[in-house]
Amino acid sequence: MRKFFFLLALPVQLLAQAGSFESFKSYPFPTELTASAKGSRIAWAMDEKGVRNIYAAEGPSFQPVKITSFTKNDGQELTSVTISDDGNWVVFVRGGDHGANYDGSLPINAANETNPFKVQVGTVPFAGGPTKFLSEGDAPVISPDSKTVAFIKGGQVFTAQIDGASPAKNIFTTRGTAGSLEWSPDGKRLLFVANRGDHSIIGIYTNADMPIQWVAASFYRDNSPHWSPDGNRIVFIRRPGAGGAPDSVLAKKHQPWSIYTADINTGKASLLWKAPATLRGSVPNTHGGTNLHWAADNKIVFLSYQDGWPHLYSIDANGGKELLLTPGSFMCEHISLSSDKRTLTFSANTGPDAKDIERRHAAKVSADKADMQVLTPGNGVEWTPVITGDGKTMAFIAGGAQKSPLPAVMNLSGDKTFRKIGESLVPAIFPEQQLVVPAQVIFKAADGVTVHADLFMPKDGAAKKPAIVYVHGGPPRQMLLGWHYSDYYSNAYASNQYLASLGFVVLSVNYRLGIGYGYEFHQPKNGGAAGAAEYQDIVAAGKWLQQQNFVDAARIGIYGGSYGGYLTAMALAHDSKIFAAGVDIHGVHDWTAQANLSAGADKFEKAPDLDLALKTAWNASPVSSIKTWRSPVLIIHADDDRNVRFNQSVDLINRLDKQKVDYETMMIVDDTHHWMNWQNAVKVYGAVADYFVRKLTKTER
């Protein structure tokens, strides 16, 4: 056993060959792309080495202009970027960790400041000018007259003038936690959801002199409400409230949901559509969930997994049969409704190339007919498309295997070519010429499941190279044949490219439980705490590498973060003969603690298979097999992690210590699961590379 707390540099000869990871991480990364409801204005957030700012551009030139002036790499993310309907203001939230499983709206202090920034709603003129913070708060929505911003603070609803001319005020107080704000089309009423634990209710606020109107209050969980274009009705999702007799923990069960409409004047709610009572018909848990919208011509559009793929559907608001808008074996993500409410834009893993299942392309479809078009075919990766208010331009984020992502625009009446915005922002040190084009790899797991992976091959080096399996987190994620749309996985893509530049073969495996390959792959039997069936895919990836004539079978490593950290620990605990070393980044190690399976165990009624579920979860946990763990490991975790408890790694280290396993550690103080501080991401992935250089570049183990 060896403990080694470090900030390490790579060997000089490898630095000279490949440069540092810092150069691979030097690209700007755009997020939060949005368009105004009128005209041709767009805005987005840009992370430039941890310094995050809002950029704006206007057609037809779409010349990018930085309209905020933040200067620190202080870990404060920018989210909820929105342009007012008149195009004159950009509203956003600064701070928090909105990818967290809990405490996402609480402040973070990844820069270790003595007075950390609090999560606040900001506003800045589109044309440029001083940034003002309206209040502490989150989830802002701008009124149709572009004068008022409503937002959530402390679970209650506040408003402020968009120009910050007067202090924010609490407009009403209700029990529970308010959310899902939406202004009525005339801007006179505010729709919201009051979450009260075992049930949730939809309410409408009009003004201080009128009582809150509760819409179809029930014993259910009502959510995702949206106004009809005329403001007389709403549409919402209804799910069962919490309660009932305990059911099986291990068995997969249908999660029911329905779409209701309600008349605002009468308060009467009517069932419009009920999801099929099948596993596929359960509430979708891909990006945006049900993605419910009230579109033009009285059409309700939504997403469902009912045919085995996350697809868009349309149904008349007065009833009838739903229409499948996007047929085919692919998924729809990042869905947006155009300002005229006639067109849905989205990204999809489909196109003319069979390998498009490993990519994303920008697509659109009408809200009332199945006329889907993939607008960006090719070998790139494009995501989060939006249509400008004038209907002339589609904006999206575009990257590729060797091109880092940037905003892009396409003239919808032209030849469907697009141009990127802000290419001058990519620094000269970004090693584009060193990047490789990953190849699609397909193999079988031991139980016959087909597994997809992305192979990063070094450009030169020894005939038999050391290799590394990369395991993504989530687990509902998919790594792509190009840059990833998530900032967390953009780090991983850059890391895999860096490892390839150092001479490692890298196999990024898309194991079952991930998205992009249909419902049964996404929701397999016996996955995770119910049996870790997906671990077979990781073993299959290691064995596939062992069989390749360009891989040294004695020098195969494995690494991953979050769920990928869990599967890395499983590999080292169960198959040290395959995996010579690993890096476990904030992984889950004990399902019985992380999954909270014993909740309700103190009640008289218990789930019929509670004891079996606990035993199964324990056996699916790396710590249950600690006695067969032989390979060395580097364990990395930040202690403000809001996705995986820091104690998961503390507990593992104590167990490894007792077993005298060779381990090293890196603890990052006050950062979160998502490496909000850019320098921390550089430090973490640089340490990953250093560890594998030291452990896998020897000729003997």
Phi, psi and omega in degrees: 000141180213129175254136185213101179270126195209160161232101191255153172251152177288156176306146186303319183294327179284324175301317180296326182284317191242350189076177181269164177298332180305323179291323179290338181260010187277352183295147169285146182234117182270144176217173169061033180296133181216160179232152177285157180287340178230152176074206188232034183267138176228160177211157178202164172265146180227128177259111179245096184053042177089347176271111187256132179218165174265131173248153178223155177206153181224140178287159007273348185282327182051046175282122184288138178228128177281119187253354169248169186224045175285144189234355186253147167274075187251008175077014182267105183288159177245121182226177178053036180291124184218140175259135178297156183300330178277357177079005188266345185227149170241124179250145183203171173245134176246127177107173180087183177221086189281001171262008184281157174278338179205156178058031183294334182264005177275152180297152171240160182223058183291346178263005177057042180279154179284339178225078187295153181290137176267149182297122187221155174270124181247159177217143181212140177298140178301323181283357182101152182150187184291140173277133176240142174258121186284325183178164162298142181160183186204169173055055182283150171225139185262137179293154181301333178275004175065024182251336189231144175243125172259146183202174182254131175222122181060030179082003179240168186263129177237160172226158176207154173292140187295335179270002178071021185289339180218159182296151175293153180221149175280120186270337173196164179234135179221159176292152180083198182244123181276152178189187177055047182290141173205126177288146172292158182304329179271357177076011184263347182225158182231120179273142179205168174241133173257109180274118184241035174086269183277353176209165175217149187233144176266131180234162176231124174260133178250301176198176185294341183267354182243140178292157176296136176264118177267131187259115175051046181304138188208184176270014185257180172256104178261134182205179178054046181284146177217146179283149166287157181303332180269356177076008182265345183222165171229161173237144181205168178260136176241130177231158179298147173286172181283145177135186183098172181293144179300137180248177179302138177279320188277330183286138175284137184231148174297133177255098189289150173203154181219159175253128178241152166243155179220139175276124184291327184285322181263340183078002183282132177252144181228138175290125178262316186204139178240131181295144177304141183277058179234168176299316178298330181279003179293167178305124180292141180240028170271182189306125177085357180060236183285344177049048184285136176215150169257110185264182180293165177057032174064033179258135172259128179243147183201170178247139177217151179262011195298334178261011178100356178222147178288098186242160177269140179230160177226143177214145178293138183296343178264003176115171181128192182267138178291149179248125175286118183272334190229065182292148177135169182269076179199170180246156176249133179223167171053055189274136180221144176258130181298161184294334175275000174064024181252344187227135173259131173249151184194168172252145186216149178265066179209165180162188184289341181265132179302333180283356179295345175297340178260015181230184167228140175229150178285136183218166175214158176207148176290153181284349185237002178204155185275072182243042185301141175229133169273116189266346183230059178294163179132193183260016176269186177227123183230143184208171181047055179287143174222151178257133180294160185299333178277358177074007186266337190227140168255131175249147180199178176253133186232133174221197179190194180292320184244352180255124177289156187287145175213157172300151180216157179228148180224132174284116186291342178261004182263209186268014177069017168279157179225160177233145181276153180249129172086029180298336179290347179281345177286120185290156182297334182283349179296122191274058184305322183290341180272349183286143178257162176264111181294148181254147175287133176232137179229131179214177182250141169280172185300329181267011175093357179291135177280131184238135177257149179208162178246127185254122176258112182257128174301151182285336179205192180119191183295158180297321176246113189255154169293152184227157182222133171267126173259134182239116181289167178262201178118269003275355179285074179222168174215123173281150193239168175277050182166187184299145184266151182281348177266137178297325178298315182275346168294325173302315182294320179296317177298320179297316179297322176295319179297316178298321177297323179293338178272000177103006179270138165282129181240128177244110180267111191261131175263085185283162177299154195093346177276169181264170173101350184232020176098168189297314185295329175287321181290324184236066183285163173290146172060037178270157174058230182294346179271009176146354176055041179302329182294341180297334176302327181290327179288317176299317179298323178296316178297317180291326177298316178297320180302330185274354183273137184286352179260006182244137170277107188296341179275354184232067177245124177252177180208142175207161177178167181241148177064243176296329174293328174293320176302310182290332173297314178296322176300317181296318182287328180283326185259329190223055176296341177290336177268315189255110188284337180195159180208160173236116183256107182257116180035056181271162171274133184237342180221101181297329183294338176266317186285321187274354177056043184290340182271005178302129181086002182293343180274357180275160179296313177279134179229153175303139185299336181243029183300313181297318178294322180296319178295318179295317179297317179296320178296315180293336177272005182260138178304324183294341179287343181241029185296334183289340177258008177283119182239328188283148178291156184214145168254126181250126182236134178202141172264144189268007167246032180296127182248016176241314177236125183301136180303329181297338177301323178278324177301314180298316180298317182300318178298322179289317178297322179300315180294327180275357180059039174279141178288111179222157174229160183224153169221117177253130178257121185280129169066012170263172183251189180300337192252014176048064182296328176275121184303319182294329176294320176298318177300316181297314184296307185284336170294321178293323176302310181297315180301318182297314180292326175300316182288326186267334188244355180264010172275152181281340179233146178278000000 
